[in-house]
Amino acid sequence: MTISERLFKIMEKERVSVSELSTRTGISKQTIYDWRKKNTNPGADKIMILCEALRITPQELLAGKPEEEDDTAKVPIEDMQADIDGIAYDMAKQVIGMTESQKKRMLAYMAMLMNIKD
């Protein structure tokens, strides 16, 4: 399922019309209609706006999965250093200082990177 298909499925479930989504996001109705008609996906710059308007996580929109509870977040970062490589450890340290909004944006960006074909 594409991102745009998932978007319209969520809109239907939440009973959000194109007009209402346009009002909530500031994205033109024509752009939203184009995502459905042309089966194109919203750009990266629109993902967080859509997620905030629909009160969903980027993971729900991009991958179709609700964000899972992660018990590793409760483990001190220093205790994880032996389990992950140097770059991942450095990334984890940076994430700790982020706001919730920044963390959600980072997850969305990472999800998009994972879907890019080499």
ABEGO torsion letter per residue (X at the ends): XBAAAAAAAAAAAAGBBAAAAAAAAGBBAAAAAAAAAAGBBBBAAAAAAAAAAAGBBAAAAAAGBBBBBBAAAABBAAAAAAABBAAAAAAAAAAAABBAAAAAAAAAAAAAAAABBX
